[in-house]
Amino acid sequence: MTTVVISQSNYIPWKGYFDLIGLADVMILYDDVQFTKRDWRNRNVIKTQSGSHWLTIPVISRGRYHQSILDTVVADLRWPAQHWRAIASAYAHAPAFPLYARRLERLYRAVNGSHLSAINHGFLVELCAMLGIVTDIRWSHELVPSPDEDRTQRLIDLVKSVGGTRYLSGPAAQSYIDPALFTGAGIALTYMDYSDYPEYVQLHGPFSHTVSVIDLLLNAGEEASRYMKFPQGGENVVPGW
């Protein structure tokens, strides 16, 4: 079976997002939908000696007007240097900082575009490579350019467009997905289970799972995948996988 994941792109997301990617054959970035402010699209969290710290890509917002993630542009091009300084300061003493510091610094220095979706894509590809994830990453607008159809039907059309026979979704989508439509289309529907993640040795106070995957990489290094679910071949998704 060919497993497909569909998700809006996030900036340096948490490990669960990368588990979704790692458990799929194809990841489709759903970026021709509405950009949501104060969300994970353009920000994420790292841990510092002073507590949790938000790294936010400043973007231009059109307020009440429709603005897709694809159309969202950066408001201040100084953010890559600022974010890298914050990461380097917070994790300078992390065990795997020497292993990944140059690679991450080059990633931030290489940012030269102004569109959020493309920036997120670049970070996702490189972070997947660091984690050993080889999933093909595509864009929804290149596959099924019709965002006005029924929400569930568009997901089905996107899965079919890449030859998918199984759709792995985040658990929050259970509130709006119509399972009968997937059944009728001959596509197996399963949901990710984000429970029971093991803890790793983490800097800066009480352990937190809900931080950027960069925290896991810099603390656990080449052992990072031991604290994730994708190497286990899907045993942590709900029954029906």
BAPA-320130 format. One record per residue (C-alpha): residue number from 1; x, y, z. Coordinates in steps of 0.2 Angstrom, whole numbers. Layout:
BAPA-320130
i/u/v/w
NUM/X/Y/Z
...
end
This chain:
BAPA-320130
i/u/v/w
1/0/0/0
2/5/18/-3
3/3/29/12
4/0/48/10
5/1/62/23
6/-6/79/20
7/-2/93/31
8/0/112/31
9/19/116/32
10/26/121/49
11/42/130/54
12/55/118/62
13/40/108/69
14/40/95/83
15/45/77/82
16/27/71/79
17/26/81/63
18/42/72/57
19/34/55/62
20/20/58/51
21/32/61/37
22/42/46/41
23/28/34/41
24/22/40/24
25/28/36/6
26/22/54/1
27/20/69/11
28/9/83/3
29/11/101/9
30/-7/108/10
31/-1/126/7
32/-15/133/-4
33/-26/135/11
34/-29/149/23
35/-14/155/33
36/-18/156/51
37/-10/169/63
38/-2/164/79
39/0/146/73
40/14/134/69
41/15/139/51
42/28/153/55
43/34/149/73
44/40/136/85
45/47/134/102
46/65/130/109
47/70/128/127
48/83/140/135
49/90/144/152
50/76/157/154
51/62/145/149
52/52/142/133
53/57/154/119
54/47/157/103
55/56/158/86
56/44/167/75
57/46/171/56
58/38/189/54
59/26/189/40
60/14/201/32
61/-4/198/36
62/-19/204/26
63/-30/203/41
64/-48/198/36
65/-44/194/18
66/-40/177/11
67/-22/174/12
68/-15/156/8
69/1/150/16
70/8/150/-2
71/5/168/-4
72/12/173/13
73/28/183/13
74/41/188/26
75/41/205/33
76/58/206/39
77/73/197/31
78/84/198/47
79/75/184/55
80/87/169/50
81/102/177/59
82/92/181/74
83/85/163/75
84/101/155/73
85/109/166/87
86/95/160/98
87/97/142/94
88/116/143/96
89/115/151/113
90/102/139/119
91/110/123/114
92/129/127/114
93/131/114/128
94/120/101/121
95/129/84/117
96/126/84/98
97/128/103/95
98/145/100/88
99/138/87/76
100/124/98/69
101/129/116/72
102/138/119/55
103/124/111/45
104/110/121/54
105/120/137/53
106/122/134/34
107/104/131/33
108/99/147/41
109/112/157/31
110/106/149/15
111/88/157/17
112/86/170/3
113/68/169/-1
114/53/178/5
115/39/166/4
116/35/156/20
117/30/140/11
118/46/139/2
119/56/143/18
120/47/129/27
121/49/117/13
122/68/120/14
123/69/117/32
124/58/101/32
125/69/93/18
126/85/97/27
127/78/91/44
128/71/75/36
129/89/72/30
130/96/74/47
131/83/62/54
132/86/49/40
133/68/51/33
134/67/49/14
135/49/52/11
136/44/61/-5
137/38/79/-1
138/26/87/-14
139/14/103/-14
140/-5/102/-15
141/-6/116/-28
142/4/106/-40
143/-7/91/-39
144/-25/96/-37
145/-27/115/-40
146/-45/116/-34
147/-46/121/-15
148/-65/126/-16
149/-72/108/-17
150/-78/99/-1
151/-64/98/12
152/-64/79/13
153/-66/76/-5
154/-50/87/-9
155/-40/76/3
156/-46/61/-6
157/-42/68/-23
158/-24/73/-17
159/-21/55/-11
160/-27/48/-27
161/-16/60/-37
162/0/52/-30
163/-7/34/-31
164/-11/33/-13
165/-21/19/-5
166/-19/24/13
167/-21/41/21
168/-13/44/38
169/-20/59/46
170/-16/69/62
171/-29/65/76
172/-37/82/76
173/-44/79/59
174/-57/67/66
175/-68/82/70
176/-71/86/51
177/-66/71/41
178/-80/60/34
179/-73/42/35
180/-87/36/23
181/-80/46/9
182/-63/37/11
183/-71/20/12
184/-81/24/-4
185/-65/29/-13
186/-56/13/-8
187/-44/22/3
188/-39/16/20
189/-40/30/34
190/-29/29/49
191/-25/42/63
192/-8/45/71
193/-6/42/89
194/5/54/98
195/5/46/115
196/19/37/124
197/34/46/117
198/50/41/127
199/59/55/135
200/77/59/131
201/90/69/141
202/85/87/138
203/93/104/143
204/85/118/153
205/72/112/166
206/58/100/166
207/56/89/150
208/44/95/136
209/39/85/121
210/31/100/112
211/46/109/106
212/55/110/89
213/63/94/83
214/79/104/84
215/79/101/102
216/79/82/100
217/92/83/86
218/104/93/97
219/102/83/113
220/101/66/106
221/111/67/90
222/112/52/79
223/101/42/92
224/86/54/89
225/76/41/79
226/76/30/95
227/64/43/103
228/52/44/88
229/40/32/80
230/43/31/62
231/57/17/63
232/45/5/71
233/35/4/54
234/18/11/60
235/15/1/76
236/10/17/85
237/-4/22/74
238/-22/17/79
239/-29/0/74
240/-32/-1/56
241/-15/3/50
end
